């Protein structure tokens, strides 16, 4: 669930690649070749698909497509988009699919809102700090308001962080090469966490560096 870029649709007349196809050698090869993967990627993707399908037959119908960068599980269209043949990234998006397909609209709405609030907050934090400085002259009062804003904006970021954290944790636990999977996925999580924490960080910084503003 990194980028909200659209998944490329298959060309007319060509059947879309589906998750269940990845469990076959021809499907895994098609995936790997389209995304510039290695022989090892092909083998690992096929094994990964077999493992997931053994426990979750229903995900076999999920379409697999290509996105220009990053990776995404598109909840509305029930499609996974990836930009490389990396098996850990595919596994991460498959975890989102497993968790989000069966869930209520409410959970998905919460995740969507959390993203929007985080984006708004990141834009609004600096003007808010400057505005508060003008509005509340008393330093102690102003700092207590800034701390509340930091707390509130951190809370808004939490649902997405939990979803991202759970998806990656499961991939790492299930991976035959846990260290490699961790190294592959942790930077993306840190990026989510860093992005989610921009506004809280600014509000907290507002209590510290006010004399410089
Ligand atoms: Zn994700």
Boltz pocket constraint, residues with backbone or C-beta under 6 A from the ligand:
constraints:
  - pocket:
      binder: B
      contacts: [[A, 1], [A, 2], [A, 92], [A, 96], [A, 164], [A, 167]]
      max_distance: 6.0
